[in-house]
């Protein structure tokens, strides 16, 4: 089964984290929470709390099979930290699956890995995605090879299903 890195910072969207993560675990995949500091606790927008298992300083994309970027304000915070940008960029370089929902693609914008890719994201970042060179679609889920993106929590079922399908095909 796959080992999935989940990059998480404060103000992540609780449901956008919880629904796919639980589905990944239920399907037998391993999920590792990667953040700024191992052992620290990050807080969600709606009161959730998660303990970071691995510092991004110690995380290597080569040790994982996929990357998951939940939405909320977390991706905007993480993209200001070059360690997270480099970590995400490495997954794209290695052509490993990347799953990003809502504001999650913001981290991929800063990693400069979206040029020519088919994506979607939250309405307010769609212009940013276009400016990063992506082909943007207003659909519940867009799959471009191993890159899976969705717009909002309303798209979680389609996003989770597509992400699990990509994992099953690898």
C-alpha positions in Angstrom: 0.0 0.0 0.0 1.0 3.6 -0.5 2.8 5.9 2.0 1.2 9.3 1.7 2.8 12.5 3.0 0.2 15.1 4.2 1.6 18.6 4.5 -0.2 20.4 7.2 0.0 23.8 8.9 -2.3 25.9 11.1 -5.7 26.8 9.8 -6.1 23.7 7.6 -9.7 22.9 6.6 -10.7 20.2 9.0 -13.1 18.3 6.7 -10.8 18.6 3.7 -8.1 16.9 5.8 -10.2 14.4 7.6 -12.4 12.9 4.8 -9.6 11.9 2.4 -7.2 10.9 5.2 -9.7 8.5 6.7 -10.5 7.1 3.3 -6.8 6.6 2.6 -6.3 4.8 5.9 -9.5 2.7 5.4 -8.1 1.6 2.1 -4.9 0.4 3.8 -2.6 3.3 3.0 -0.2 4.8 5.5 -0.6 8.6 6.2 2.2 10.7 7.6 1.6 14.2 8.8 4.5 16.5 7.7 4.8 19.9 9.2 7.2 22.6 10.3 8.2 20.8 13.5 7.8 17.1 14.5 5.7 16.8 17.7 4.1 20.2 17.3 0.3 20.5 17.1 -1.5 22.3 14.3 -5.0 23.6 14.6 -7.8 23.5 12.0 -10.2 26.2 11.1 -13.0 24.4 12.9 -11.3 23.3 16.1 -9.5 20.2 15.0 -6.0 19.5 16.2 -3.4 17.3 14.6 0.1 16.3 15.9 2.8 16.6 13.3 4.7 13.3 12.9 7.6 14.4 10.7 9.4 17.7 10.2 9.6 18.8 6.6 13.3 19.1 7.3 13.5 15.4 7.7 10.9 14.4 5.1 12.1 13.1 1.7 9.8 12.8 -1.2 11.6 9.6 -2.2 10.3 8.0 1.0 6.7 8.6 0.0 4.4 7.4 -2.8 2.1 10.4 -2.9 1.5 13.9 -1.5 -1.8 15.2 -0.2 -2.3 19.0 0.3 -5.6 19.8 2.2 -7.1 23.2 1.8 -7.9 26.0 4.2 -5.3 28.7 4.9 -2.6 26.1 5.5 -1.4 26.0 1.9 -1.0 29.7 1.7 1.0 29.7 4.9 3.1 26.7 3.8 3.9 28.2 0.4 5.8 31.1 2.1 8.2 28.4 3.5 10.7 27.3 0.9 11.1 23.9 2.6 7.5 23.0 1.8 7.8 24.4 -1.7 10.9 22.3 -2.4 9.2 19.2 -0.9 6.2 19.6 -3.2 8.3 20.4 -6.2 10.2 17.1 -5.6 7.0 15.1 -5.8 6.3 16.7 -9.2 9.8 16.1 -10.4 9.6 12.4 -9.4 6.2 12.2 -11.1 4.6 11.0 -8.0 0.8 11.5 -7.4 -0.2 14.8 -5.8 -3.7 15.4 -4.4 -4.7 19.0 -3.7 -8.1 20.4 -2.8 -9.6 23.9 -2.5 -6.6 26.2 -1.7 -4.2 23.3 -1.8 -2.9 24.1 -5.3 -1.4 27.4 -3.9 1.6 25.4 -2.7 2.0 24.0 -6.3 1.8 27.5 -7.7 4.9 28.4 -5.7 6.6 25.1 -6.6 6.2 26.2 -10.2 4.9 22.8 -11.3 1.5 23.6 -12.9 2.5 25.0 -16.3 0.5 23.1 -18.9 -1.3 21.0 -16.3 -5.1 20.5 -16.1 -6.3 21.6 -12.7 -9.1 23.2 -10.6 -9.2 24.9 -7.3 -11.2 27.3 -5.2 -12.8 30.1 -7.2 -10.5 32.8 -5.7 -7.3 31.0 -6.8 -8.4 30.1 -10.3 -6.8 33.2 -11.8 -3.6 32.4 -9.9 -3.6 28.9 -11.4 -4.1 30.4 -14.9 -1.2 32.9 -14.2 0.9 29.9 -13.2 0.3 28.4 -16.7 -2.3 25.8 -15.8 -5.4 25.0 -17.8 -8.2 25.6 -15.3 -11.5 23.9 -15.3 -14.5 24.6 -13.1 -15.3 21.0 -12.3 -15.7 19.0 -9.1 -12.5 17.0 -9.8 -9.8 17.3 -12.4 -7.3 14.4 -12.9 -4.2 15.1 -15.0 -2.1 11.9 -14.8 -1.2 11.6 -11.1 -2.4 15.2 -10.2 -5.8 15.3 -8.7 -7.4 18.7 -7.8 -10.9 19.8 -6.5 -12.6 23.1 -5.7 -14.4 22.9 -2.3 -15.5 20.6 0.5 -18.6 19.9 -1.6 -16.3 18.0 -4.0 -14.8 15.8 -1.3 -16.5 12.6 -2.5 -15.3 13.0 -6.1 -11.8 14.1 -4.9 -11.4 11.2 -2.6 -12.6 8.7 -5.1 -10.3 10.0 -7.8 -7.3 10.1 -5.4 -8.0 6.5 -4.4 -8.3 5.5 -8.1 -4.9 7.1 -8.9 -3.3 5.2 -5.9 -4.9 1.9 -7.1 -3.5 2.4 -10.6 0.1 2.7 -9.4 
